Amino acid sequence: MSKPARASDTPYPVEVESGKTYFWCACGQSKIQPFCDGSHKDTNFTPVKYEATESQKVFFCGCKLTESQPMCDGTHKETERVHQSLLFD
């Protein structure tokens, strides 16, 4: 698998706790999105560590194509536009 599986078309809103560490699924195969469950074992992907510095709501990437891993950067909007244009052209 050279590209991650698209786990969601939208980001995952998560209330994180200050001082807690989270591991974001980079492969898209995890059954507990947006977090890693070890499904990447036979891929070239590794989970991305995220350490919460404050308790707040954050948005973890669901499309797995963000340039700001593990946070959503809006890339899903672009990839959705491309997908739609391929379907309707």
N, C-alpha and C positions, 0 to 999 in steps of 0.2 A: 504494500500500500504506500504510494508516494504522496498522495494528497489526503488530507483528513476528510472524514465523513462529515457532512453537514448535519449537525445534531438538531439544529433549530433554525428557523428563519428569523428569529428575533433573539435579543439578549435575554439572559437569565437574571432577573432582579433578586439579589440576596442580601439579607440583613447580616452583615459580618460583625464579629465581636473584636474589640480592641485587644491586641496581644495574641490573637488566635491565628494559626497557620492553616491555609487551605491549599489544596493541590488541584489545579484546573486541568481538566481533560483536554489534551491537545489533539488526540487522534479522532475524537468524535464517536468512539465505539462504547464508551462507558454507559452503563444502565442507570447511573445515578448522576446524570448531568446537572450542573456543569462540572462536577467533580470527578476525579479519577477513581476507577475501581480496579485498575490493573489490566484492563482489556488491551492495552497497547503492547503487551509482552512480545508479540510476534511482528511488531512494526518498527519503524525507525523513529517513532514519536516518543517523547517523554513528557510527563506532566510538568506544568509550570507552577512553581511555588509562589504563593501570594500571602504576605504577612499583613494583616490588618493593623494599621496604626491608630485607628479610631473606630468606634462602633458607629456604623452608618449603613445605608443601603448603597450597594454598588451593582454594576451591571456587567456580569461575566459574558464574554462572547459566546454565541451559540452557533454561528456559521463556521467558526474555526479558522477564518481567514483574516482576522484582525492583524494590524501591524503593531498593536499595543497590547500584546498578550500579557495577562489574560483578560484584559478589559475590552469591552465593546468600543470600537471606534467608528461605527456606522457602515463598515464595509458591507454588511448584509444588504443594505439598501442598494448599493451599486450592483452587487451580484444578482439581486432580484430583478433589477432593471434589465440587465443583460439577458437573464433567463427569459423574461417576458418578451423581449425583442426577438429572441430565437424562436419562441413559440408562435408568435403572431406575424412574423415576416413572410 
